[in-house]
């Protein structure tokens, strides 16, 4: 399974990315705008910031990989598991 260090390495390899604490977990931003944050250990997975259009497409196009919870209803956010991100990057 992917680790926090794996996620950090991938995120920080993107140009202009910075790491900051965000809701008490590591978050990643470009030019001050967040695009990814780890969920707490109890929650697991990643919070990925997308457009509303992308959210709908990801949730309907690949519901095994992307999901949401009522907490994120109305926000341009999808959730995914770190293992899926690592498998995608490996292929």
BELWO-V901234 format. One line per field, one symbol per residue. burial: I if it has 9 or more other C-alpha atoms within 8 Angstrom, else O. A space follows every 50 residues. Layout:
burial: ???
This chain:
burial: OOOOOIIOOOIIOOOOIOIOOOOOIIIIIIOOOIIIIIIOOOOIIIIIII OIOOIOOIIOOOIOOIIIOOOIOOOIIIIIIIOIIIOOOOO
